[in-house]
Amino acid sequence: MNLLFRAKYKYKLNESPAQVKAELETLFLTPWHKTAPRLSGCFSDDHTFRVMSVLSSAVAYFGILQSFAVLNGRIRAEEERTVIRLTARPGHFSLLFFYVLLVAVALVAVKAWTTLTPEIIILAATLLLLLVSYYFILRFSRNSLRRYFQRQMGIKSK
């Protein structure tokens, strides 16, 4: 299991890197209300980009823009094809909340094991259910953002 919930993907396209970069730039410049998947993003250099959901990027903590899931990508030309390498991961605060919840579940489980009172056992079971649900939410958000990106770029998944 990957502790940071990262997943790596590789896509091979028959277009040139300049065409792929132009498609991404038009995707990033499209207003949020005119795109179906509502993706936003930016290029950090000529070949590296970051994609996130417009709706989740509206949340900001202390001036730091946050997103529930993020795609980091790199465009590279290999032979006569363009290769996009994507890393899909949850946002930093989403991941931090997951691990704080995991520690809380562990502490309450130890307390439930030592005291064996019904209230603590119910609390431990509830927190465990919340942790498992949040795990699936993290995976779903990461995968759905990747699928939205594939759909918008016209990439077929294998």
ChimeraX commands (.cxc) that place a marker at each C-alpha (Angstrom):
marker #1 position 0.00,0.00,0.00 radius 0.5
marker #1 position 1.20,3.46,-0.87 radius 0.5
marker #1 position 1.08,5.60,2.28 radius 0.5
marker #1 position 0.50,8.80,0.31 radius 0.5
marker #1 position -2.27,7.25,-1.82 radius 0.5
marker #1 position -0.38,8.09,-5.02 radius 0.5
marker #1 position -1.12,6.35,-8.28 radius 0.5
marker #1 position 1.03,6.70,-11.38 radius 0.5
marker #1 position -0.27,6.53,-14.94 radius 0.5
marker #1 position 1.34,6.71,-18.35 radius 0.5
marker #1 position -0.47,7.72,-21.53 radius 0.5
marker #1 position 0.93,7.60,-25.06 radius 0.5
marker #1 position -0.57,10.00,-27.58 radius 0.5
marker #1 position -0.01,10.30,-31.33 radius 0.5
marker #1 position 0.17,14.08,-31.16 radius 0.5
marker #1 position 3.23,16.27,-30.84 radius 0.5
marker #1 position 4.18,17.69,-27.43 radius 0.5
marker #1 position 3.35,21.21,-28.67 radius 0.5
marker #1 position -0.18,20.09,-29.61 radius 0.5
marker #1 position -0.71,18.40,-26.25 radius 0.5
marker #1 position 0.57,21.49,-24.43 radius 0.5
marker #1 position -1.77,23.69,-26.48 radius 0.5
marker #1 position -4.73,21.43,-25.61 radius 0.5
marker #1 position -3.84,21.63,-21.93 radius 0.5
marker #1 position -3.48,25.42,-22.06 radius 0.5
marker #1 position -6.91,25.78,-23.64 radius 0.5
marker #1 position -8.31,23.45,-20.98 radius 0.5
marker #1 position -6.73,25.57,-18.24 radius 0.5
marker #1 position -7.92,28.87,-19.76 radius 0.5
marker #1 position -11.54,27.74,-20.23 radius 0.5
marker #1 position -13.79,29.46,-17.67 radius 0.5
marker #1 position -15.00,27.15,-14.93 radius 0.5
marker #1 position -18.67,27.49,-15.89 radius 0.5
marker #1 position -18.06,26.39,-19.51 radius 0.5
marker #1 position -16.31,23.07,-18.88 radius 0.5
marker #1 position -18.19,19.91,-18.08 radius 0.5
marker #1 position -15.65,18.29,-15.72 radius 0.5
marker #1 position -14.67,21.67,-14.25 radius 0.5
marker #1 position -10.92,21.18,-14.25 radius 0.5
marker #1 position -8.37,23.89,-13.66 radius 0.5
marker #1 position -4.62,23.82,-13.74 radius 0.5
marker #1 position -1.39,25.50,-14.57 radius 0.5
marker #1 position 2.04,24.82,-16.01 radius 0.5
marker #1 position 4.93,25.10,-13.56 radius 0.5
marker #1 position 7.48,24.94,-16.39 radius 0.5
marker #1 position 7.39,24.04,-20.09 radius 0.5
marker #1 position 6.56,20.39,-19.60 radius 0.5
marker #1 position 5.24,20.02,-16.02 radius 0.5
marker #1 position 1.65,20.79,-15.08 radius 0.5
marker #1 position -0.83,20.43,-12.22 radius 0.5
marker #1 position -4.55,19.75,-12.58 radius 0.5
marker #1 position -7.22,20.04,-9.90 radius 0.5
marker #1 position -10.96,20.38,-9.66 radius 0.5
marker #1 position -12.28,23.92,-9.85 radius 0.5
marker #1 position -14.86,23.29,-7.14 radius 0.5
marker #1 position -12.38,21.91,-4.63 radius 0.5
marker #1 position -9.77,24.55,-5.38 radius 0.5
marker #1 position -12.16,27.20,-4.06 radius 0.5
marker #1 position -11.17,26.16,-0.53 radius 0.5
marker #1 position -8.19,28.08,0.79 radius 0.5
marker #1 position -6.50,27.77,4.17 radius 0.5
marker #1 position -4.35,30.69,5.27 radius 0.5
marker #1 position -4.00,31.84,1.66 radius 0.5
marker #1 position -2.84,28.40,0.47 radius 0.5
marker #1 position -5.00,27.01,-2.31 radius 0.5
marker #1 position -6.12,23.46,-1.48 radius 0.5
marker #1 position -7.77,20.73,-3.46 radius 0.5
marker #1 position -9.20,17.39,-2.42 radius 0.5
marker #1 position -7.30,15.61,-5.22 radius 0.5
marker #1 position -4.45,16.71,-7.48 radius 0.5
marker #1 position -2.91,15.45,-10.71 radius 0.5
marker #1 position 0.75,16.24,-11.34 radius 0.5
marker #1 position 1.80,15.59,-14.91 radius 0.5
marker #1 position 4.78,15.75,-17.21 radius 0.5
marker #1 position 4.80,15.85,-21.01 radius 0.5
marker #1 position 7.68,14.14,-22.76 radius 0.5
marker #1 position 8.41,13.23,-26.38 radius 0.5
marker #1 position 9.49,9.63,-26.86 radius 0.5
marker #1 position 10.24,8.39,-30.36 radius 0.5
marker #1 position 7.41,9.78,-32.52 radius 0.5
marker #1 position 4.83,9.92,-29.74 radius 0.5
marker #1 position 4.03,12.12,-26.80 radius 0.5
marker #1 position 3.98,10.52,-23.37 radius 0.5
marker #1 position 2.05,12.04,-20.47 radius 0.5
marker #1 position 3.05,10.74,-17.05 radius 0.5
marker #1 position 0.50,11.50,-14.36 radius 0.5
marker #1 position 0.70,11.15,-10.62 radius 0.5
marker #1 position -2.72,11.28,-8.97 radius 0.5
marker #1 position -2.82,11.96,-5.25 radius 0.5
marker #1 position -5.07,13.47,-2.58 radius 0.5
marker #1 position -4.47,17.00,-1.38 radius 0.5
marker #1 position -2.14,17.58,1.55 radius 0.5
marker #1 position -4.82,18.55,4.07 radius 0.5
marker #1 position -7.05,15.64,3.00 radius 0.5
marker #1 position -4.18,13.26,3.61 radius 0.5
marker #1 position -3.30,14.92,6.91 radius 0.5
marker #1 position -6.91,14.55,8.07 radius 0.5
marker #1 position -6.85,10.84,7.16 radius 0.5
marker #1 position -3.77,10.18,9.28 radius 0.5
marker #1 position -5.09,12.24,12.21 radius 0.5
marker #1 position -8.26,10.17,12.03 radius 0.5
marker #1 position -6.17,6.99,11.91 radius 0.5
marker #1 position -4.30,7.98,15.10 radius 0.5
marker #1 position -7.61,8.83,16.79 radius 0.5
marker #1 position -9.01,5.41,15.87 radius 0.5
marker #1 position -5.89,3.70,17.27 radius 0.5
marker #1 position -6.05,5.63,20.53 radius 0.5
marker #1 position -9.78,5.00,21.01 radius 0.5
marker #1 position -9.32,1.30,20.14 radius 0.5
marker #1 position -6.64,0.95,22.83 radius 0.5
marker #1 position -8.88,2.74,25.31 radius 0.5
marker #1 position -11.81,0.47,24.34 radius 0.5
marker #1 position -9.63,-2.61,24.78 radius 0.5
marker #1 position -8.55,-1.57,28.26 radius 0.5
marker #1 position -11.86,-0.31,29.65 radius 0.5
marker #1 position -14.42,-2.41,27.72 radius 0.5
marker #1 position -17.26,0.06,28.30 radius 0.5
marker #1 position -20.05,0.13,25.70 radius 0.5
marker #1 position -19.70,3.86,25.02 radius 0.5
marker #1 position -16.01,3.61,24.13 radius 0.5
marker #1 position -16.60,0.50,22.00 radius 0.5
marker #1 position -19.34,2.30,20.05 radius 0.5
marker #1 position -17.07,5.33,19.63 radius 0.5
marker #1 position -14.24,3.12,18.36 radius 0.5
marker #1 position -16.56,1.36,15.90 radius 0.5
marker #1 position -17.94,4.69,14.67 radius 0.5
marker #1 position -14.48,6.16,14.17 radius 0.5
marker #1 position -13.36,3.02,12.36 radius 0.5
marker #1 position -16.37,3.23,10.05 radius 0.5
marker #1 position -15.60,6.90,9.42 radius 0.5
marker #1 position -11.96,6.06,8.66 radius 0.5
marker #1 position -12.86,3.34,6.16 radius 0.5
marker #1 position -15.42,5.62,4.49 radius 0.5
marker #1 position -12.90,8.45,4.24 radius 0.5
marker #1 position -10.34,6.07,2.72 radius 0.5
marker #1 position -12.77,5.19,-0.07 radius 0.5
marker #1 position -13.62,8.88,-0.55 radius 0.5
marker #1 position -9.91,9.68,-1.00 radius 0.5
marker #1 position -9.50,6.91,-3.57 radius 0.5
marker #1 position -12.69,7.88,-5.39 radius 0.5
marker #1 position -11.74,11.56,-5.62 radius 0.5
marker #1 position -8.28,10.70,-6.95 radius 0.5
marker #1 position -9.65,8.29,-9.54 radius 0.5
marker #1 position -12.53,10.51,-10.63 radius 0.5
marker #1 position -10.19,13.46,-11.22 radius 0.5
marker #1 position -8.03,11.21,-13.41 radius 0.5
marker #1 position -11.08,10.00,-15.34 radius 0.5
marker #1 position -12.26,13.60,-15.86 radius 0.5
marker #1 position -8.82,14.50,-17.17 radius 0.5
marker #1 position -8.83,11.52,-19.54 radius 0.5
marker #1 position -12.29,12.39,-20.81 radius 0.5
marker #1 position -11.42,16.05,-21.37 radius 0.5
marker #1 position -8.18,15.24,-23.19 radius 0.5
marker #1 position -9.75,12.42,-25.23 radius 0.5
marker #1 position -7.43,9.76,-23.80 radius 0.5
marker #1 position -8.63,6.18,-23.79 radius 0.5
marker #1 position -7.71,4.14,-20.74 radius 0.5
marker #1 position -6.35,0.63,-21.09 radius 0.5
marker link #1:1,2 radius 0.2
marker link #1:2,3 radius 0.2
marker link #1:3,4 radius 0.2
marker link #1:4,5 radius 0.2
marker link #1:5,6 radius 0.2
marker link #1:6,7 radius 0.2
marker link #1:7,8 radius 0.2
marker link #1:8,9 radius 0.2
marker link #1:9,10 radius 0.2
marker link #1:10,11 radius 0.2
marker link #1:11,12 radius 0.2
marker link #1:12,13 radius 0.2
marker link #1:13,14 radius 0.2
marker link #1:14,15 radius 0.2
marker link #1:15,16 radius 0.2
marker link #1:16,17 radius 0.2
marker link #1:17,18 radius 0.2
marker link #1:18,19 radius 0.2
marker link #1:19,20 radius 0.2
marker link #1:20,21 radius 0.2
marker link #1:21,22 radius 0.2
marker link #1:22,23 radius 0.2
marker link #1:23,24 radius 0.2
marker link #1:24,25 radius 0.2
marker link #1:25,26 radius 0.2
marker link #1:26,27 radius 0.2
marker link #1:27,28 radius 0.2
marker link #1:28,29 radius 0.2
marker link #1:29,30 radius 0.2
marker link #1:30,31 radius 0.2
marker link #1:31,32 radius 0.2
marker link #1:32,33 radius 0.2
marker link #1:33,34 radius 0.2
marker link #1:34,35 radius 0.2
marker link #1:35,36 radius 0.2
marker link #1:36,37 radius 0.2
marker link #1:37,38 radius 0.2
marker link #1:38,39 radius 0.2
marker link #1:39,40 radius 0.2
marker link #1:40,41 radius 0.2
marker link #1:41,42 radius 0.2
marker link #1:42,43 radius 0.2
marker link #1:43,44 radius 0.2
marker link #1:44,45 radius 0.2
marker link #1:45,46 radius 0.2
marker link #1:46,47 radius 0.2
marker link #1:47,48 radius 0.2
marker link #1:48,49 radius 0.2
marker link #1:49,50 radius 0.2
marker link #1:50,51 radius 0.2
marker link #1:51,52 radius 0.2
marker link #1:52,53 radius 0.2
marker link #1:53,54 radius 0.2
marker link #1:54,55 radius 0.2
marker link #1:55,56 radius 0.2
marker link #1:56,57 radius 0.2
marker link #1:57,58 radius 0.2
marker link #1:58,59 radius 0.2
marker link #1:59,60 radius 0.2
marker link #1:60,61 radius 0.2
marker link #1:61,62 radius 0.2
marker link #1:62,63 radius 0.2
marker link #1:63,64 radius 0.2
marker link #1:64,65 radius 0.2
marker link #1:65,66 radius 0.2
marker link #1:66,67 radius 0.2
marker link #1:67,68 radius 0.2
marker link #1:68,69 radius 0.2
marker link #1:69,70 radius 0.2
marker link #1:70,71 radius 0.2
marker link #1:71,72 radius 0.2
marker link #1:72,73 radius 0.2
marker link #1:73,74 radius 0.2
marker link #1:74,75 radius 0.2
marker link #1:75,76 radius 0.2
marker link #1:76,77 radius 0.2
marker link #1:77,78 radius 0.2
marker link #1:78,79 radius 0.2
marker link #1:79,80 radius 0.2
marker link #1:80,81 radius 0.2
marker link #1:81,82 radius 0.2
marker link #1:82,83 radius 0.2
marker link #1:83,84 radius 0.2
marker link #1:84,85 radius 0.2
marker link #1:85,86 radius 0.2
marker link #1:86,87 radius 0.2
marker link #1:87,88 radius 0.2
marker link #1:88,89 radius 0.2
marker link #1:89,90 radius 0.2
marker link #1:90,91 radius 0.2
marker link #1:91,92 radius 0.2
marker link #1:92,93 radius 0.2
marker link #1:93,94 radius 0.2
marker link #1:94,95 radius 0.2
marker link #1:95,96 radius 0.2
marker link #1:96,97 radius 0.2
marker link #1:97,98 radius 0.2
marker link #1:98,99 radius 0.2
marker link #1:99,100 radius 0.2
marker link #1:100,101 radius 0.2
marker link #1:101,102 radius 0.2
marker link #1:102,103 radius 0.2
marker link #1:103,104 radius 0.2
marker link #1:104,105 radius 0.2
marker link #1:105,106 radius 0.2
marker link #1:106,107 radius 0.2
marker link #1:107,108 radius 0.2
marker link #1:108,109 radius 0.2
marker link #1:109,110 radius 0.2
marker link #1:110,111 radius 0.2
marker link #1:111,112 radius 0.2
marker link #1:112,113 radius 0.2
marker link #1:113,114 radius 0.2
marker link #1:114,115 radius 0.2
marker link #1:115,116 radius 0.2
marker link #1:116,117 radius 0.2
marker link #1:117,118 radius 0.2
marker link #1:118,119 radius 0.2
marker link #1:119,120 radius 0.2
marker link #1:120,121 radius 0.2
marker link #1:121,122 radius 0.2
marker link #1:122,123 radius 0.2
marker link #1:123,124 radius 0.2
marker link #1:124,125 radius 0.2
marker link #1:125,126 radius 0.2
marker link #1:126,127 radius 0.2
marker link #1:127,128 radius 0.2
marker link #1:128,129 radius 0.2
marker link #1:129,130 radius 0.2
marker link #1:130,131 radius 0.2
marker link #1:131,132 radius 0.2
marker link #1:132,133 radius 0.2
marker link #1:133,134 radius 0.2
marker link #1:134,135 radius 0.2
marker link #1:135,136 radius 0.2
marker link #1:136,137 radius 0.2
marker link #1:137,138 radius 0.2
marker link #1:138,139 radius 0.2
marker link #1:139,140 radius 0.2
marker link #1:140,141 radius 0.2
marker link #1:141,142 radius 0.2
marker link #1:142,143 radius 0.2
marker link #1:143,144 radius 0.2
marker link #1:144,145 radius 0.2
marker link #1:145,146 radius 0.2
marker link #1:146,147 radius 0.2
marker link #1:147,148 radius 0.2
marker link #1:148,149 radius 0.2
marker link #1:149,150 radius 0.2
marker link #1:150,151 radius 0.2
marker link #1:151,152 radius 0.2
marker link #1:152,153 radius 0.2
marker link #1:153,154 radius 0.2
marker link #1:154,155 radius 0.2
marker link #1:155,156 radius 0.2
marker link #1:156,157 radius 0.2
marker link #1:157,158 radius 0.2
view
